[in-house]
Amino acid sequence: MAASDKSVDDSLYPIAVLIDELKNEDVQLRLNSIKKLSTIALALGEERTRSELIPFLTETIYDEDEVLLALADQLGNFTSLVGGPEYAMYLIPPLESLATVEETVVRDKAVESLRTVAAEHSAQDLEIHVVPTLQRLVSGDWFTSRTSACGLFSVCYPRVTQPVKAELRVNFRKLCQDETPMVRRAAANKLGEFAKVVETEYLKSDLIPNFVQLAQDDQDSVRLLAVEACVSIAQLLPQDDVEHLVLPTLRQCASDSSWRVRYMVAEKFVDLQKAVGPEITRVDLVPAFQYLLKDAEAEVRAAVATKVKDFCANLDKANQVQIILSSILPYVRDLVSDPNPHVKSALASVIMGLSPMLGAYQTVEQLLPLFLIQLKDECPEVRLNIISNLDCVNDVIGIQQLSQSLLPAIVELAEDSKWRVRLAIIEYMPALAGQLGQEFFDQKLRGLCMGWLNDHVYAIREAATLNMKKLVEQFGAPWAEQAIIPMILVMSRNKNYLHRMTCLFCLNVLAEVCGTDITTKLLLPTVIVLAADPVANVRFNVAKTLQKISPFLEASVIDSQVKPTLDKLNADTDVDVKHFAAQAIAGIAAA
C-alpha cells in the first residue's frame, strides 16, 4: 500500500512543482508553467481542473503581459480538459478578465479564445453564459472591455433567439456611437463580419445607418476601417440597394480629406469592384479609379497603380478594351512619368499585364511607347519590373518588337552599380533567355553572363554560376559544350586565383546538367590540372569538386583519375587541403 501511495505522490510531484512555478517571482518560470497548463490539467483530471485550477488561474490574472498572452492562448484549447462542451462555461470567467486588460495583444488573444469557446457551447448555454458576458463587456467602464465586446457579436448572433438578437443589435449600435475612438474603431473593424450574420432587413435598417455614421466619423482611423466593411456589405445586398445604400458612402471615402482613407479605398478597390458588379463599376467606379490615379498623395497613387491590371481584368468583357483605352490609359500615361519612384515602380510591376487584354495591335500602338519610357527610367526598380514581366508582352507581340529597345536596358541593369540590381537581373536571366531564344541570347547576352562570373561581389559570382546551370537546363548540354564550357575553362588559367575558384564552382554545378560524357571529357581534366595549383584555397576546392562530380563519372574513371588525385591532395602540406581530401575520399567510398 505504501509503495502505491509513493508512486501516486511521485506522479503528482511534478504537477505540484508546476503549480508552485505559477506563483514564482521569476517571469520565465511562470511563463514555462503556463505553457504546460494542459499537462497540469490532465494530471488533475476534469473535475479538479474545473474546481481548483480554473479559479486559481482567474485569481492570477494580474501578471506580466507575456504570461497573460500565453494564458489567453492556452485557455482557447481547454474545453476538452474541463470535461467537454457542456462544461465550457467554466472557461468564460478567466477569459472575460483577460479580455479587459490594458495590453491589446492579450485582449485580442482572449477574444479569439472566447470566440472558440463560445462556438463550443450549445445554443442554450450560449444564451445563459456567453451573451451575459458580452453584455457585461459592452457596459464595462473601461474602453478595453468595450473594444473586446465587438469581436463576440458575430459568434453569438446566429444561434440566439429573436429577442436576444434585437438586444445584440442595440448593443452593437451603442458601440458604434461610443465616445471613445478606440471602441468605434473596433466596431468598424467588426462591422463587416457582423453584417454577414445579420438578416437582410436588419442589415438595411440597423447596420447600414451605423456604417454610414462610422464612414463619417471625425477620426480617420475609424473611417478607413469602414471602407473594409463597405466590401462585405456590398457583397450582401442586391445591385439596387448597393446603389442607394452603399455607393454614396463609397464615393465620399474615395475623396476623403485623409489620405489614409483614400489609401484604404485604393487597397480594397478590386474587392469593391467584384462586390458591386460590372454596371456600377462602369458608371461609378471607373471615375473613382481615375480620381485615385491622380491623387495628390504618392502612397495613394502607388496603391492604386498596383491595382491597374486586376481592375482592368475584372471589367465587363464587352466594353473592356474601350474602357481601358478611353478611361484608364490616359491616366496611366501620366503615372509612367510620375515624380515618385515608388509609384512608377508599382505601375511597372503590373502594366505589362494589360497586353493580353488589349491584343497585339493596341499593345504596339498604345503600350509599347510606355514600356520604352519605363525601360529608360532612371530608377533601376522600374526598369527591372518591366523586364521581369516581359513574358506577358512576348506572348502577345513576339520578342522581335521588343528586342531593339530592350537590350540597352538589360545591359545597363547588368552593369548597375547596385549589386542587388545586378543580382535581380541575373536571377531573371534564365526566364529571359527562354523568351528571347538561343540565337538572340548567344548574340547579345552570353557575354554578359560570362562577365558576371568575374564580378567583384561574391554573391554575384555565386548567382552567376547557378545562372549557368539554369541556362544549360534551358538550352541543353550540346549548347553548353559548344558555347560556354570553353569560355569557363579559360578561367582556370587566369592569374587571379578567384577566377580559378569561380571556374571550379561552375564545374561543380555543370556536371549535374551536362552528363557523364562531357564531365569526363571536358570538366574532369581541368579539375585535375588545378589540383597542382599554388594556392591552397584552390586545391581544397578541387577536393570538394571531385567529390561533387564523382556521381557523374564512371567507376573506372574514378579509380584511374579521381582517387590518385585525391591521394596526392591527402598528402598535401596544407591542413585544410588534407582535411577536404580525406573527406572527399570517405564520401566517394561511401557512395
C-alpha positions as CSV (number, residue, x, y, z in Angstrom):
1,M,0.0,0.0,0.0
2,A,2.8,2.4,1.0
3,A,4.5,1.7,-2.3
4,S,1.4,2.6,-4.3
5,D,0.9,5.8,-2.3
6,K,4.5,6.7,-3.0
7,S,4.0,6.1,-6.8
8,V,0.9,8.4,-6.7
9,D,2.9,11.0,-4.8
10,D,5.8,10.7,-7.4
11,S,3.4,11.2,-10.3
12,L,1.8,14.3,-8.7
13,Y,5.1,15.8,-7.6
14,P,6.0,17.4,-11.0
15,I,2.5,18.9,-11.1
16,A,3.0,20.4,-7.6
17,V,6.2,21.9,-8.9
18,L,4.4,23.4,-11.9
19,I,1.7,24.9,-9.8
20,D,4.3,26.4,-7.5
21,E,6.0,27.8,-10.6
22,L,2.7,29.6,-11.5
23,K,3.3,31.6,-8.3
24,N,7.0,32.1,-8.7
25,E,8.5,35.6,-8.8
26,D,10.6,34.7,-11.9
27,V,8.5,35.6,-15.0
28,Q,10.2,33.0,-17.2
29,L,9.3,30.2,-14.7
30,R,5.7,31.4,-14.7
31,L,5.6,31.5,-18.4
32,N,7.0,28.0,-18.8
33,S,4.4,26.7,-16.3
34,I,1.5,28.4,-18.2
35,K,2.7,26.8,-21.4
36,K,2.4,23.4,-19.7
37,L,-1.1,24.1,-18.4
38,S,-2.6,21.2,-20.4
39,T,-0.2,18.8,-18.6
40,I,-1.3,20.1,-15.2
41,A,-5.0,19.8,-16.2
42,L,-4.6,16.3,-17.5
43,A,-2.9,15.2,-14.2
44,L,-5.5,16.9,-12.0
45,G,-8.5,15.5,-14.0
46,E,-11.5,17.3,-15.4
47,E,-13.3,17.9,-12.0
48,R,-10.2,19.3,-10.2
49,T,-9.4,21.4,-13.2
50,R,-12.8,23.0,-13.0
51,S,-13.0,23.4,-9.3
52,E,-9.3,24.2,-8.5
53,L,-7.1,25.1,-11.5
54,I,-9.5,27.5,-13.3
55,P,-10.4,29.5,-10.2
56,F,-6.7,29.7,-9.3
57,L,-5.9,31.0,-12.8
58,T,-8.8,33.5,-12.7
59,E,-7.3,35.0,-9.5
60,T,-3.8,35.3,-11.0
61,I,-4.9,37.5,-14.0
62,Y,-2.8,40.4,-12.7
63,D,0.5,39.4,-14.2
64,E,3.1,40.3,-16.9
65,D,1.7,40.7,-20.4
66,E,3.8,37.9,-21.7
67,V,2.3,35.4,-19.2
68,L,-1.2,36.7,-19.8
69,L,-0.8,36.2,-23.5
70,A,0.3,32.6,-23.1
71,L,-2.7,32.0,-20.7
72,A,-5.2,33.5,-23.1
73,D,-3.8,31.3,-25.8
74,Q,-3.9,28.1,-23.7
75,L,-7.5,28.6,-22.4
76,G,-8.8,28.6,-26.0
77,N,-7.9,24.9,-26.3
78,F,-9.1,23.9,-22.8
79,T,-12.7,22.7,-23.4
80,S,-11.8,19.0,-23.5
81,L,-9.7,19.4,-20.4
82,V,-12.6,20.7,-18.3
83,G,-15.0,17.9,-19.4
84,G,-16.1,18.9,-22.9
85,P,-18.7,21.4,-24.4
86,E,-21.2,21.0,-21.5
87,Y,-18.6,22.4,-19.1
88,A,-17.1,25.1,-21.5
89,M,-18.8,27.8,-19.5
90,Y,-16.1,27.3,-16.8
91,L,-13.6,28.9,-19.2
92,I,-15.6,32.1,-19.6
93,P,-14.6,33.9,-16.3
94,P,-10.8,33.9,-16.8
95,L,-11.1,34.8,-20.5
96,E,-13.6,37.6,-19.7
97,S,-11.0,39.0,-17.2
98,L,-8.2,38.7,-19.8
99,A,-10.5,40.5,-22.4
100,T,-10.4,43.6,-20.2
101,V,-6.7,44.0,-19.6
102,E,-4.8,47.0,-21.0
103,E,-2.4,45.3,-23.4
104,T,-4.0,45.0,-26.8
105,V,-2.4,41.7,-27.9
106,V,-3.6,40.0,-24.7
107,R,-7.2,41.2,-25.3
108,D,-7.1,40.1,-28.9
109,K,-5.9,36.7,-28.0
110,A,-8.5,36.4,-25.2
111,V,-11.3,37.4,-27.6
112,E,-10.0,34.8,-30.1
113,S,-10.2,32.1,-27.4
114,L,-13.6,33.4,-26.3
115,R,-14.9,33.0,-29.8
116,T,-13.5,29.4,-30.0
117,V,-15.1,28.5,-26.6
118,A,-18.4,30.3,-27.4
119,A,-18.7,28.2,-30.6
120,E,-18.4,25.0,-28.5
121,H,-21.4,26.0,-26.3
122,S,-24.8,24.6,-27.0
123,A,-27.3,27.3,-28.2
124,Q,-29.0,27.2,-24.7
125,D,-25.6,27.6,-22.8
126,L,-24.6,30.3,-25.2
127,E,-27.6,32.5,-24.1
128,I,-27.1,31.6,-20.4
129,H,-23.3,32.1,-20.2
130,V,-21.8,33.8,-23.3
131,V,-24.4,36.5,-24.0
132,P,-24.3,37.9,-20.4
133,T,-20.5,38.0,-20.7
134,L,-20.9,40.0,-23.9
135,Q,-23.3,42.4,-22.3
136,R,-21.0,42.9,-19.3
137,L,-18.2,43.7,-21.7
138,V,-20.4,46.2,-23.6
139,S,-21.3,48.1,-20.5
140,G,-17.8,48.0,-18.9
141,D,-16.4,51.2,-17.5
142,W,-13.1,50.9,-19.3
143,F,-12.9,51.1,-23.1
144,T,-10.8,47.9,-23.1
145,S,-13.8,45.7,-22.3
146,R,-16.0,47.5,-24.9
147,T,-13.4,47.0,-27.6
148,S,-13.2,43.3,-26.8
149,A,-17.0,43.0,-26.9
150,C,-17.0,43.9,-30.6
151,G,-15.4,40.6,-31.5
152,L,-18.1,38.4,-30.0
153,F,-21.3,39.6,-31.8
154,S,-20.9,37.6,-34.9
155,V,-20.3,34.4,-33.0
156,C,-23.3,34.8,-30.7
157,Y,-25.9,36.3,-33.1
158,P,-26.7,33.4,-35.5
159,R,-27.5,31.0,-32.6
160,V,-29.7,33.0,-30.2
161,T,-33.5,33.8,-30.1
162,Q,-35.1,36.8,-31.8
163,P,-35.4,38.9,-28.6
164,V,-31.7,38.4,-27.8
165,K,-30.8,39.2,-31.4
166,A,-32.7,42.5,-31.1
167,E,-30.8,43.2,-27.9
168,L,-27.4,42.4,-29.6
169,R,-28.2,44.8,-32.5
170,V,-28.9,47.6,-30.0
171,N,-25.7,46.9,-28.1
172,F,-23.7,47.0,-31.3
173,R,-25.2,50.3,-32.2
174,K,-24.1,51.6,-28.8
175,L,-20.6,50.6,-29.5
176,C,-20.7,52.3,-32.9
177,Q,-21.6,55.5,-31.2
178,D,-19.2,55.1,-28.2
179,E,-17.5,58.3,-27.1
180,T,-14.1,56.6,-27.2
181,P,-12.5,56.4,-30.7
182,M,-10.8,53.0,-29.9
183,V,-14.2,51.4,-29.3
184,R,-15.7,52.9,-32.5
185,R,-12.6,51.7,-34.4
186,A,-13.2,48.1,-33.0
187,A,-16.8,48.3,-34.0
188,A,-15.9,49.5,-37.5
189,N,-13.4,46.7,-37.8
190,K,-16.0,44.0,-36.9
191,L,-19.0,45.6,-38.8
192,G,-18.4,43.7,-42.0
193,E,-18.2,40.4,-40.1
194,F,-21.3,41.1,-38.1
195,A,-23.2,42.2,-41.3
196,K,-22.7,38.7,-42.8
197,V,-24.7,37.0,-40.0
198,V,-27.5,39.6,-39.7
199,E,-30.7,39.2,-41.6
200,T,-31.0,41.4,-44.7
201,E,-33.9,43.5,-43.3
202,Y,-31.9,44.4,-40.2
203,L,-28.8,44.9,-42.2
204,K,-30.6,47.7,-44.0
205,S,-32.5,49.1,-41.0
206,D,-29.9,48.8,-38.2
207,L,-26.3,48.2,-39.6
208,I,-26.2,50.4,-42.6
209,P,-27.0,53.6,-40.6
210,N,-24.1,52.5,-38.3
211,F,-21.9,52.0,-41.3
212,V,-22.8,55.5,-42.8
213,Q,-22.1,57.1,-39.4
214,L,-18.7,55.4,-39.0
215,A,-17.7,56.4,-42.5
216,Q,-18.3,60.0,-41.5
217,D,-16.5,59.7,-38.1
218,D,-14.2,62.6,-37.2
219,Q,-11.3,60.1,-36.7
220,D,-9.7,58.9,-39.9
221,S,-8.6,55.6,-38.2
222,V,-12.4,54.8,-37.8
223,R,-13.3,55.9,-41.4
224,L,-10.7,53.8,-43.0
225,L,-12.0,50.7,-41.3
226,A,-15.5,51.5,-42.5
227,V,-14.1,51.0,-46.0
228,E,-13.4,47.4,-45.3
229,A,-17.0,47.0,-44.1
230,C,-18.1,48.5,-47.3
231,V,-16.9,45.5,-49.3
232,S,-18.7,43.0,-47.0
233,I,-22.0,45.0,-47.1
234,A,-21.9,45.4,-50.9
235,Q,-21.5,41.7,-51.3
236,L,-24.6,41.0,-49.3
237,L,-27.0,43.4,-51.0
238,P,-28.8,43.3,-54.4
239,Q,-27.5,45.8,-57.0
240,D,-30.3,48.4,-56.5
241,D,-29.7,48.5,-52.7
242,V,-25.9,48.8,-53.3
243,E,-26.5,51.9,-55.5
244,H,-28.7,53.6,-52.9
245,L,-27.2,52.5,-49.6
246,V,-23.5,51.9,-50.2
247,L,-22.3,53.9,-53.2
248,P,-22.8,57.4,-51.7
249,T,-20.6,56.5,-48.8
250,L,-18.0,54.8,-51.1
251,R,-17.8,58.0,-53.3
252,Q,-17.3,60.1,-50.2
253,C,-14.5,57.8,-48.9
254,A,-12.7,57.9,-52.3
255,S,-12.5,61.7,-52.0
256,D,-11.9,61.7,-48.2
257,S,-9.8,64.5,-46.8
258,S,-7.5,62.0,-45.2
259,W,-5.0,60.2,-47.5
260,R,-5.1,57.1,-45.2
261,V,-8.8,56.6,-46.0
262,R,-8.2,57.1,-49.7
263,Y,-5.3,54.7,-49.5
264,M,-7.6,52.1,-47.9
265,V,-10.2,52.6,-50.8
266,A,-7.3,52.0,-53.3
267,E,-6.2,48.9,-51.5
268,K,-9.7,47.4,-51.5
269,F,-10.7,48.7,-54.9
270,V,-10.7,45.4,-56.8
271,D,-12.7,43.7,-54.0
272,L,-15.2,46.6,-54.2
273,Q,-15.4,46.2,-57.9
274,K,-16.2,42.5,-57.6
275,A,-18.8,43.2,-55.0
276,V,-20.7,45.9,-56.9
277,G,-20.8,44.2,-60.3
278,P,-19.9,45.4,-63.9
279,E,-22.7,48.1,-64.4
280,I,-22.0,50.0,-61.2
281,T,-18.3,49.6,-61.9
282,R,-18.7,51.3,-65.3
283,V,-20.8,54.2,-64.1
284,D,-19.3,54.8,-60.6
285,L,-16.1,53.0,-60.0
286,V,-14.2,54.0,-63.2
287,P,-14.5,57.7,-62.3
288,A,-13.4,56.9,-58.7
289,F,-10.5,54.9,-60.0
290,Q,-9.4,57.8,-62.3
291,Y,-9.7,60.1,-59.3
292,L,-7.4,57.9,-57.2
293,L,-4.9,57.5,-60.1
294,K,-4.2,61.3,-60.0
295,D,-4.4,61.6,-56.2
296,A,-2.2,64.2,-54.6
297,E,-0.6,61.6,-52.2
298,A,2.1,59.4,-53.7
299,E,1.2,56.5,-51.3
300,V,-2.4,56.5,-52.7
301,R,-1.2,56.6,-56.3
302,A,1.2,53.8,-55.7
303,A,-1.5,51.6,-54.0
304,V,-4.0,52.2,-56.9
305,A,-1.3,51.7,-59.5
306,T,-0.8,48.1,-58.3
307,K,-4.5,47.5,-58.9
308,V,-4.5,48.7,-62.6
309,K,-4.1,45.2,-64.1
310,D,-6.7,43.5,-61.8
311,F,-9.2,46.3,-62.1
312,C,-9.0,46.2,-65.9
313,A,-9.2,42.4,-66.0
314,N,-12.4,42.5,-64.0
315,L,-14.1,45.0,-66.3
316,D,-17.1,43.8,-68.3
317,K,-15.6,41.9,-71.3
318,A,-17.9,43.6,-73.8
319,N,-16.6,47.1,-73.0
320,Q,-13.2,46.1,-71.6
321,V,-10.9,47.3,-74.3
322,Q,-12.9,50.5,-74.9
323,I,-12.9,51.4,-71.2
324,I,-9.1,50.7,-70.8
325,L,-8.2,52.8,-73.9
326,S,-10.5,55.8,-73.2
327,S,-10.7,55.9,-69.4
328,I,-7.7,54.2,-67.9
329,L,-4.7,54.6,-70.2
330,P,-4.7,58.4,-70.3
331,Y,-4.2,58.4,-66.5
332,V,-1.7,55.5,-66.7
333,R,0.4,57.6,-69.1
334,D,0.8,60.3,-66.5
335,L,1.9,57.8,-63.9
336,V,4.7,56.5,-66.2
337,S,6.5,59.8,-65.7
338,D,5.3,60.3,-62.0
339,P,7.8,62.2,-59.9
340,N,7.7,59.5,-57.2
341,P,9.8,56.4,-57.9
342,H,7.5,54.1,-55.8
343,V,4.5,55.0,-58.0
344,K,6.5,54.3,-61.2
345,S,7.8,51.0,-59.8
346,A,4.3,49.9,-58.7
347,L,2.9,50.6,-62.1
348,A,5.9,48.9,-63.9
349,S,5.1,45.7,-61.9
350,V,1.6,45.4,-63.5
351,I,1.4,47.4,-66.7
352,M,2.6,44.6,-68.9
353,G,-0.5,42.6,-67.8
354,L,-2.6,44.9,-69.9
355,S,-1.1,43.4,-73.1
356,P,-3.2,40.2,-73.3
357,M,-6.4,42.3,-72.7
358,L,-5.6,44.8,-75.5
359,G,-4.2,42.4,-78.1
360,A,-1.2,42.8,-80.5
361,Y,-2.2,45.9,-82.4
362,Q,-3.2,48.1,-79.4
363,T,-0.1,46.8,-77.4
364,V,2.2,48.0,-80.1
365,E,0.3,51.3,-80.6
366,Q,-0.5,52.2,-77.0
367,L,1.6,50.2,-74.6
368,L,5.0,49.8,-76.3
369,P,5.8,53.5,-76.2
370,L,5.1,53.4,-72.4
371,F,7.3,50.3,-71.9
372,L,10.1,52.1,-73.7
373,I,9.9,55.1,-71.5
374,Q,10.0,52.8,-68.4
375,L,12.9,50.8,-69.8
376,K,14.9,54.1,-69.8
377,D,13.7,55.2,-66.4
378,E,16.5,56.5,-64.1
379,C,15.1,54.2,-61.3
380,P,16.6,50.7,-61.6
381,E,13.5,49.1,-59.9
382,V,11.2,50.4,-62.6
383,R,13.4,49.0,-65.4
384,L,13.7,45.7,-63.6
385,N,10.0,45.4,-63.0
386,I,9.4,45.9,-66.7
387,I,12.0,43.3,-67.7
388,S,10.7,40.9,-65.1
389,N,7.2,40.9,-66.7
390,L,8.2,40.7,-70.3
391,D,6.6,37.3,-70.9
392,C,3.1,38.9,-70.9
393,V,4.1,41.1,-73.9
394,N,6.2,38.5,-75.6
395,D,3.2,36.1,-75.8
396,V,1.1,38.9,-77.5
397,I,3.5,40.6,-79.9
398,G,6.7,38.5,-80.0
399,I,10.2,39.3,-78.8
400,Q,11.4,41.0,-82.1
401,Q,9.3,44.0,-81.5
402,L,10.9,44.5,-78.1
403,S,14.4,43.3,-78.5
404,Q,15.9,46.5,-80.1
405,S,14.8,48.7,-77.2
406,L,15.1,46.0,-74.6
407,L,18.7,45.2,-75.0
408,P,20.2,48.6,-73.9
409,A,18.1,48.5,-70.7
410,I,19.2,44.9,-69.9
411,V,22.9,45.8,-70.4
412,E,22.5,48.8,-68.2
413,L,20.9,46.8,-65.4
414,A,23.5,44.1,-65.8
415,E,26.2,46.6,-65.1
416,D,24.3,48.7,-62.4
417,S,26.4,50.0,-59.6
418,K,24.0,48.5,-57.0
419,W,24.9,44.8,-56.7
420,R,21.3,43.9,-55.7
421,V,20.1,45.2,-59.0
422,R,22.7,43.1,-60.8
423,L,21.6,40.1,-58.7
424,A,18.0,40.5,-59.6
425,I,18.7,40.6,-63.4
426,I,20.9,37.5,-63.1
427,E,18.1,35.7,-61.3
428,Y,15.7,36.7,-64.1
429,M,18.1,35.8,-66.9
430,P,17.1,32.1,-67.5
431,A,13.5,33.1,-68.0
432,L,14.5,36.0,-70.3
433,A,16.8,33.6,-72.2
434,G,13.8,31.3,-72.7
435,Q,11.8,34.2,-74.1
436,L,14.5,35.6,-76.4
437,G,15.6,32.2,-77.8
438,Q,19.1,30.7,-78.1
439,E,20.2,32.6,-81.2
440,F,19.4,36.0,-79.8
441,F,20.9,35.1,-76.4
442,D,24.1,33.9,-77.9
443,Q,24.5,37.1,-79.9
444,K,23.6,39.6,-77.3
445,L,23.6,38.3,-73.7
446,R,26.0,35.4,-73.4
447,G,28.9,37.8,-72.9
448,L,27.1,39.5,-70.0
449,C,26.5,36.2,-68.3
450,M,30.2,35.3,-68.6
451,G,31.1,38.8,-67.3
452,W,29.1,38.2,-64.1
453,L,31.4,35.2,-63.2
454,N,34.2,37.7,-62.7
455,D,32.2,40.3,-60.6
456,H,33.9,41.7,-57.6
457,V,31.0,40.8,-55.3
458,Y,30.9,37.1,-54.2
459,A,27.1,36.9,-54.2
460,I,27.0,37.9,-57.9
461,R,29.7,35.3,-58.8
462,E,27.7,32.6,-56.9
463,A,24.4,33.6,-58.6
464,A,26.2,33.7,-62.0
465,T,27.3,30.0,-61.6
466,L,23.7,28.9,-60.8
467,N,22.6,31.0,-63.8
468,M,24.9,28.9,-66.0
469,K,23.4,25.7,-64.7
470,K,19.8,27.0,-65.5
471,L,20.9,28.2,-68.9
472,V,22.2,24.7,-69.7
473,E,18.9,23.2,-68.5
474,Q,17.2,25.7,-70.9
475,F,19.4,25.2,-74.0
476,G,20.8,21.7,-73.5
477,A,24.2,20.1,-72.9
478,P,25.4,20.2,-76.6
479,W,24.9,24.0,-76.5
480,A,26.9,24.2,-73.2
481,E,29.8,22.1,-74.8
482,Q,30.0,24.5,-77.8
483,A,29.0,27.9,-76.2
484,I,30.0,28.2,-72.6
485,I,32.3,25.4,-71.4
486,P,35.3,26.6,-73.5
487,M,34.9,30.1,-72.0
488,I,34.7,28.7,-68.4
489,L,37.8,26.5,-68.9
490,V,39.8,29.5,-70.0
491,M,39.2,30.9,-66.4
492,S,41.2,28.0,-65.0
493,R,44.4,29.6,-66.4
494,N,43.7,33.1,-65.1
495,K,46.4,34.7,-62.9
496,N,43.8,35.8,-60.3
497,Y,43.1,32.8,-58.1
498,L,39.4,34.0,-57.5
499,H,38.8,33.4,-61.2
500,R,40.2,29.9,-60.9
501,M,37.9,29.3,-57.9
502,T,34.9,30.5,-59.9
503,C,35.9,28.1,-62.7
504,L,35.7,25.2,-60.1
505,F,32.3,26.4,-58.8
506,C,31.0,26.4,-62.3
507,L,32.3,22.9,-63.0
508,N,30.6,21.8,-59.7
509,V,27.1,22.7,-60.9
510,L,27.6,22.0,-64.7
511,A,28.5,18.3,-64.1
512,E,24.9,17.7,-63.0
513,V,23.3,19.1,-66.1
514,C,26.0,18.2,-68.7
515,G,26.1,14.4,-68.1
516,T,28.8,11.8,-67.9
517,D,30.4,12.2,-71.4
518,I,31.0,16.0,-71.1
519,T,32.1,15.8,-67.5
520,T,34.7,13.1,-68.2
521,K,35.9,14.6,-71.5
522,L,36.0,18.3,-70.7
523,L,35.4,19.1,-67.0
524,L,37.5,16.5,-65.2
525,P,40.9,17.2,-66.9
526,T,40.7,20.9,-65.9
527,V,39.8,20.0,-62.2
528,I,42.8,17.6,-62.1
529,V,45.2,20.3,-63.5
530,L,44.0,22.7,-60.8
531,A,45.0,20.0,-58.1
532,A,48.5,21.3,-58.5
533,D,47.5,25.0,-58.1
534,P,50.0,27.0,-55.9
535,V,47.0,28.5,-53.9
536,A,45.8,26.2,-51.1
537,N,42.2,27.5,-51.3
538,V,42.0,26.4,-54.9
539,R,43.5,22.9,-54.1
540,F,41.0,22.2,-51.3
541,N,38.1,23.3,-53.6
542,V,39.5,20.8,-56.1
543,A,38.9,18.1,-53.5
544,K,35.4,19.3,-52.9
545,T,34.7,19.4,-56.6
546,L,36.0,15.9,-57.2
547,Q,33.6,14.6,-54.6
548,K,30.7,16.6,-56.1
549,I,31.2,15.5,-59.7
550,S,32.1,11.8,-58.9
551,P,28.4,10.7,-59.1
552,F,28.5,11.7,-62.8
553,L,31.7,9.7,-63.6
554,E,32.1,6.0,-64.3
555,A,33.8,3.8,-61.7
556,S,36.8,3.2,-63.9
557,V,37.4,6.9,-64.3
558,I,37.1,7.4,-60.5
559,D,39.7,4.6,-59.9
560,S,42.1,5.8,-62.6
561,Q,42.0,9.6,-62.2
562,V,40.0,10.8,-59.2
563,K,41.3,8.6,-56.5
564,P,45.1,9.1,-57.4
565,T,44.5,12.9,-57.4
566,L,42.8,12.8,-54.0
567,D,45.5,10.7,-52.6
568,K,48.1,13.3,-53.6
569,L,46.0,16.1,-52.0
570,N,45.6,13.9,-48.9
571,A,49.4,14.2,-48.5
572,D,49.4,18.0,-49.1
573,T,51.4,20.2,-46.7
574,D,48.3,22.4,-46.1
575,V,46.0,21.2,-43.2
576,D,42.7,22.3,-44.9
577,V,43.6,20.6,-48.2
578,K,44.4,17.4,-46.4
579,H,41.1,17.7,-44.4
580,F,38.9,18.2,-47.5
581,A,40.8,15.5,-49.5
582,A,40.2,12.9,-46.7
583,Q,36.5,14.0,-46.6
584,A,36.2,13.5,-50.3
585,I,37.9,10.1,-50.2
586,A,35.5,9.0,-47.5
587,G,32.5,10.4,-49.3
588,I,33.3,8.7,-52.6
589,A,33.9,5.4,-50.8
590,A,30.6,5.6,-49.0
591,A,28.6,6.4,-52.2
